Amino acid sequence: MSRPDGAVGVEPWDAEWAAARAAEALRYLGTHYPECLDAPRVLDEHEEDAYEAAVRGDKDAYLEAFRCYMRAGRAEALRIVGVRREKGYGGCAGCGEGLGNRCDI
């Protein structure tokens, strides 16, 4: 198969598909591990990996980069929650959620 730009054997990159996968990863983290969104630098490496995979047109590497992105976000969120609990702040920005209290935010 050939593309108009002359590349042979390479399928064109589907930007809509890629954007949907990125949105799914961010939505997953925002829904399940929102604490990690306060520390976005932790995710930079994986965003760069996804970008590089997109430039290469490598869908498998793109998906793997976002899997790692979600794992890193989960790990960072759990670290943040652990620190908050150690300091007695609770699970939700200090309101006590996760320690038997209900968050009313």
N, CA and C atoms as a LAMMPS dump frame, in Angstrom:
ITEM: TIMESTEP
0
ITEM: NUMBER OF ATOMS
315
ITEM: BOX BOUNDS ff ff ff
-5.0000000000000000e+02 5.0000000000000000e+02
-5.0000000000000000e+02 5.0000000000000000e+02
-5.0000000000000000e+02 5.0000000000000000e+02
ITEM: ATOMS id mol type element x y z
1 1 1 N 0.853 -1.159 0
2 1 2 C 0 0 0
3 1 3 C 0.903 1.228 0
4 2 1 N 0.474 2.28 -0.675
5 2 2 C 1.286 3.481 -0.722
6 2 3 C 0.428 4.699 -0.404
7 3 1 N 1.069 5.685 0.208
8 3 2 C 0.38 6.92 0.563
9 3 3 C 0.716 7.991 -0.463
10 4 1 N -0.079 9.05 -0.504
11 4 2 C 0.195 10.134 -1.454
12 4 3 C 1.582 10.753 -1.263
13 5 1 N 2.119 10.727 -0.046
14 5 2 C 3.436 11.329 0.193
15 5 3 C 4.567 10.387 -0.204
16 6 1 N 4.222 9.211 -0.732
17 6 2 C 5.222 8.283 -1.23
18 6 3 C 5.613 7.183 -0.267
19 7 1 N 5.164 7.229 0.99
20 7 2 C 5.501 6.179 1.949
21 7 3 C 4.801 4.889 1.537
22 8 1 N 5.532 3.799 1.59
23 8 2 C 4.995 2.509 1.178
24 8 3 C 4.838 1.615 2.398
25 9 1 N 3.7 0.913 2.487
26 9 2 C 3.485 -0.046 3.558
27 9 3 C 3.169 0.575 4.902
28 10 1 N 2.877 1.857 4.909
29 10 2 C 2.573 2.548 6.158
30 10 3 C 1.165 3.097 6.063
31 11 1 N 0.358 2.778 7.05
32 11 2 C -1.003 3.304 7.06
33 11 3 C -0.987 4.739 7.576
34 12 1 N -1.858 5.596 7.068
35 12 2 C -1.896 6.976 7.547
36 12 3 C -2.32 7.023 9.018
37 13 1 N -1.77 7.978 9.745
38 13 2 C -2.096 8.134 11.16
39 13 3 C -3.5 8.691 11.29
40 14 1 N -4.289 8.067 12.137
41 14 2 C -5.67 8.49 12.366
42 14 3 C -5.69 9.394 13.597
43 15 1 N -5.677 10.692 13.364
44 15 2 C -5.61 11.665 14.459
45 15 3 C -6.845 11.595 15.359
46 16 1 N -7.996 11.317 14.801
47 16 2 C -9.208 11.203 15.619
48 16 3 C -9.114 10.003 16.555
49 17 1 N -8.633 8.886 16.039
50 17 2 C -8.435 7.69 16.867
51 17 3 C -7.451 7.995 17.989
52 18 1 N -6.345 8.639 17.646
53 18 2 C -5.311 8.96 18.634
54 18 3 C -5.86 9.902 19.706
55 19 1 N -6.597 10.912 19.291
56 19 2 C -7.171 11.862 20.254
57 19 3 C -8.168 11.165 21.172
58 20 1 N -8.927 10.245 20.647
59 20 2 C -9.893 9.503 21.465
60 20 3 C -9.177 8.647 22.502
61 21 1 N -8.064 8.004 22.115
62 21 2 C -7.298 7.178 23.075
63 21 3 C -6.694 8.059 24.171
64 22 1 N -6.17 9.212 23.795
65 22 2 C -5.589 10.125 24.784
66 22 3 C -6.672 10.631 25.74
67 23 1 N -7.832 10.956 25.199
68 23 2 C -8.943 11.432 26.032
69 23 3 C -9.409 10.343 26.991
70 24 1 N -9.442 9.09 26.517
71 24 2 C -9.831 7.977 27.391
72 24 3 C -8.859 7.837 28.556
73 25 1 N -7.571 7.944 28.287
74 25 2 C -6.565 7.812 29.344
75 25 3 C -6.715 8.929 30.368
76 26 1 N -6.881 10.155 29.892
77 26 2 C -7.033 11.29 30.809
78 26 3 C -8.331 11.183 31.601
79 27 1 N -9.39 10.758 30.946
80 27 2 C -10.681 10.585 31.63
81 27 3 C -10.581 9.505 32.71
82 28 1 N -9.888 8.411 32.396
83 28 2 C -9.682 7.333 33.37
84 28 3 C -8.968 7.867 34.608
85 29 1 N -7.88 8.587 34.395
86 29 2 C -7.145 9.125 35.543
87 29 3 C -7.978 10.148 36.31
88 30 1 N -8.657 11.019 35.584
89 30 2 C -9.47 12.035 36.247
90 30 3 C -10.609 11.442 37.051
91 31 1 N -11.145 10.331 36.592
92 31 2 C -12.255 9.677 37.274
93 31 3 C -11.788 8.851 38.464
94 32 1 N -10.737 8.064 38.263
95 32 2 C -10.311 7.113 39.287
96 32 3 C -9.165 7.595 40.168
97 33 1 N -8.319 8.468 39.644
98 33 2 C -7.134 8.919 40.379
99 33 3 C -6.913 10.417 40.171
100 34 1 N -7.89 11.244 40.537
101 34 2 C -7.782 12.683 40.247
102 34 3 C -6.591 13.358 40.921
103 35 1 N -6.074 12.774 41.989
104 35 2 C -4.933 13.378 42.681
105 35 3 C -3.731 13.527 41.76
106 36 1 N -3.568 12.607 40.825
107 36 2 C -2.393 12.657 39.946
108 36 3 C -2.426 13.861 39.026
109 37 1 N -3.596 14.428 38.804
110 37 2 C -3.692 15.576 37.912
111 37 3 C -3.084 16.82 38.545
112 38 1 N -2.822 16.766 39.86
113 38 2 C -2.131 17.857 40.549
114 38 3 C -0.62 17.763 40.361
115 39 1 N -0.14 16.675 39.785
116 39 2 C 1.296 16.459 39.594
117 39 3 C 1.556 16.011 38.151
118 40 1 N 1.228 16.858 37.173
119 40 2 C 1.306 16.435 35.777
120 40 3 C 2.714 16.122 35.28
121 41 1 N 3.765 16.627 35.932
122 41 2 C 5.136 16.351 35.468
123 41 3 C 5.453 14.866 35.517
124 42 1 N 4.775 14.122 36.387
125 42 2 C 4.978 12.681 36.486
126 42 3 C 4.575 11.997 35.183
127 43 1 N 3.671 12.606 34.458
128 43 2 C 3.131 12.008 33.24
129 43 3 C 3.889 12.443 31.982
130 44 1 N 4.772 13.424 32.104
131 44 2 C 5.458 13.988 30.939
132 44 3 C 6.183 12.941 30.102
133 45 1 N 6.928 12.069 30.747
134 45 2 C 7.707 11.058 30.032
135 45 3 C 6.801 10.214 29.131
136 46 1 N 5.638 9.858 29.648
137 46 2 C 4.726 8.992 28.909
138 46 3 C 4.009 9.756 27.799
139 47 1 N 3.746 11.031 28.027
140 47 2 C 3.176 11.854 26.963
141 47 3 C 4.176 11.988 25.816
142 48 1 N 5.448 12.149 26.164
143 48 2 C 6.493 12.24 25.143
144 48 3 C 6.593 10.929 24.363
145 49 1 N 6.521 9.805 25.08
146 49 2 C 6.552 8.498 24.405
147 49 3 C 5.374 8.354 23.437
148 50 1 N 4.203 8.808 23.862
149 50 2 C 3.018 8.731 22.996
150 50 3 C 3.199 9.625 21.772
151 51 1 N 3.746 10.806 21.985
152 51 2 C 3.984 11.72 20.871
153 51 3 C 4.947 11.093 19.864
154 52 1 N 6.036 10.526 20.367
155 52 2 C 7.021 9.902 19.482
156 52 3 C 6.412 8.728 18.71
157 53 1 N 5.575 7.953 19.378
158 53 2 C 4.908 6.838 18.698
159 53 3 C 3.968 7.358 17.612
160 54 1 N 3.284 8.465 17.905
161 54 2 C 2.378 9.051 16.915
162 54 3 C 3.164 9.539 15.703
163 55 1 N 4.302 10.161 15.938
164 55 2 C 5.131 10.643 14.833
165 55 3 C 5.576 9.478 13.947
166 56 1 N 5.89 8.35 14.582
167 56 2 C 6.293 7.151 13.829
168 56 3 C 5.1 6.436 13.201
169 57 1 N 3.884 6.763 13.678
170 57 2 C 2.7 6.066 13.185
171 57 3 C 2.547 4.679 13.791
172 58 1 N 3.11 4.481 14.971
173 58 2 C 3.125 3.17 15.635
174 58 3 C 1.993 3.093 16.66
175 59 1 N 0.873 2.527 16.245
176 59 2 C -0.302 2.459 17.123
177 59 3 C -0.054 1.603 18.364
178 60 1 N 0.664 0.502 18.215
179 60 2 C 0.939 -0.354 19.377
180 60 3 C 1.764 0.391 20.427
181 61 1 N 2.8 1.084 19.985
182 61 2 C 3.625 1.851 20.916
183 61 3 C 2.835 3.013 21.514
184 62 1 N 1.937 3.596 20.728
185 62 2 C 1.092 4.686 21.213
186 62 3 C 0.2 4.193 22.355
187 63 1 N -0.441 3.051 22.133
188 63 2 C -1.301 2.482 23.18
189 63 3 C -0.49 2.104 24.414
190 64 1 N 0.687 1.529 24.216
191 64 2 C 1.534 1.155 25.357
192 64 3 C 1.971 2.393 26.142
193 65 1 N 2.255 3.476 25.444
194 65 2 C 2.635 4.716 26.125
195 65 3 C 1.498 5.198 27.017
196 66 1 N 0.263 5.096 26.539
197 66 2 C -0.857 5.533 27.371
198 66 3 C -1.177 4.536 28.483
199 67 1 N -0.866 3.263 28.292
200 67 2 C -0.986 2.312 29.404
201 67 3 C -0.006 2.705 30.507
202 68 1 N 1.213 3.009 30.118
203 68 2 C 2.229 3.444 31.091
204 68 3 C 1.819 4.771 31.726
205 69 1 N 1.22 5.65 30.951
206 69 2 C 0.712 6.933 31.431
207 69 3 C -0.302 6.713 32.551
208 70 1 N -1.224 5.788 32.315
209 70 2 C -2.247 5.508 33.33
210 70 3 C -1.635 4.845 34.562
211 71 1 N -0.687 3.936 34.371
212 71 2 C -0.016 3.303 35.517
213 71 3 C 0.745 4.34 36.338
214 72 1 N 1.451 5.232 35.666
215 72 2 C 2.216 6.272 36.365
216 72 3 C 1.268 7.207 37.118
217 73 1 N 0.154 7.556 36.502
218 73 2 C -0.828 8.413 37.171
219 73 3 C -1.413 7.745 38.399
220 74 1 N -1.725 6.456 38.267
221 74 2 C -2.255 5.707 39.412
222 74 3 C -1.227 5.644 40.528
223 75 1 N 0.008 5.348 40.19
224 75 2 C 1.065 5.253 41.208
225 75 3 C 1.26 6.595 41.91
226 76 1 N 1.245 7.683 41.155
227 76 2 C 1.421 9.005 41.756
228 76 3 C 0.231 9.353 42.648
229 77 1 N -0.972 9.043 42.204
230 77 2 C -2.155 9.321 43.028
231 77 3 C -2.097 8.54 44.334
232 78 1 N -1.716 7.278 44.261
233 78 2 C -1.617 6.474 45.485
234 78 3 C -0.524 6.998 46.401
235 79 1 N 0.567 7.495 45.818
236 79 2 C 1.628 8.092 46.629
237 79 3 C 1.108 9.349 47.329
238 80 1 N 0.4 10.204 46.593
239 80 2 C -0.143 11.442 47.159
240 80 3 C -1.118 11.138 48.285
241 81 1 N -2.025 10.201 48.052
242 81 2 C -3.007 9.832 49.08
243 81 3 C -2.291 9.273 50.302
244 82 1 N -1.268 8.455 50.087
245 82 2 C -0.508 7.896 51.208
246 82 3 C 0.153 8.98 52.034
247 83 1 N 0.735 9.974 51.386
248 83 2 C 1.374 11.084 52.098
249 83 3 C 0.328 11.866 52.882
250 84 1 N -0.809 12.114 52.26
251 84 2 C -1.868 12.851 52.953
252 84 3 C -2.338 12.088 54.184
253 85 1 N -2.481 10.789 54.055
254 85 2 C -2.93 9.99 55.205
255 85 3 C -1.885 9.979 56.303
256 86 1 N -0.606 9.869 55.921
257 86 2 C 0.47 9.898 56.915
258 86 3 C 0.447 11.198 57.695
259 87 1 N 0.102 12.287 57.014
260 87 2 C 0.073 13.596 57.66
261 87 3 C -1.273 13.869 58.324
262 88 1 N -2.207 12.923 58.19
263 88 2 C -3.512 13.076 58.82
264 88 3 C -4.487 13.93 58.037
265 89 1 N -4.229 14.134 56.736
266 89 2 C -5.095 14.98 55.925
267 89 3 C -6.266 14.244 55.302
268 90 1 N -6.252 12.956 55.278
269 90 2 C -7.329 12.211 54.637
270 90 3 C -7.054 12.021 53.161
271 91 1 N -8.02 11.502 52.452
272 91 2 C -7.827 11.143 51.057
273 91 3 C -8.197 12.219 50.057
274 92 1 N -8.999 13.183 50.433
275 92 2 C -9.495 14.148 49.452
276 92 3 C -9.077 15.559 49.837
277 93 1 N -7.907 15.94 49.425
278 93 2 C -7.425 17.312 49.627
279 93 3 C -7.66 17.801 51.051
280 94 1 N -7.569 16.916 52.003
281 94 2 C -7.648 17.321 53.394
282 94 3 C -9.026 17.273 54.017
283 95 1 N -10.062 16.862 53.284
284 95 2 C -11.404 16.869 53.867
285 95 3 C -11.669 15.622 54.701
286 96 1 N -10.813 14.621 54.586
287 96 2 C -10.985 13.424 55.39
288 96 3 C -11.636 12.276 54.664
289 97 1 N -12.034 12.463 53.403
290 97 2 C -12.616 11.359 52.656
291 97 3 C -11.618 10.198 52.629
292 98 1 N -12.119 9.028 52.774
293 98 2 C -11.245 7.853 52.802
294 98 3 C -10.865 7.453 54.213
295 99 1 N -11.174 8.288 55.158
296 99 2 C -10.908 7.979 56.556
297 99 3 C -12.204 7.872 57.337
298 100 1 N -13.25 7.478 56.664
299 100 2 C -14.544 7.323 57.313
300 100 3 C -15.417 8.555 57.229
301 101 1 N -14.917 9.62 56.648
302 101 2 C -15.689 10.847 56.499
303 101 3 C -16.216 10.958 55.075
304 102 1 N -17.302 11.673 54.911
305 102 2 C -17.885 11.877 53.584
306 102 3 C -17.424 13.219 53.041
307 103 1 N -17.02 13.233 51.783
308 103 2 C -16.579 14.475 51.146
309 103 3 C -17.797 15.213 50.606
310 104 1 N -17.944 16.464 50.954
311 104 2 C -19.069 17.268 50.482
312 104 3 C -18.658 18.271 49.414
313 105 1 N -17.482 18.108 48.861
314 105 2 C -17.019 19.056 47.849
315 105 3 C -17.828 18.861 46.581
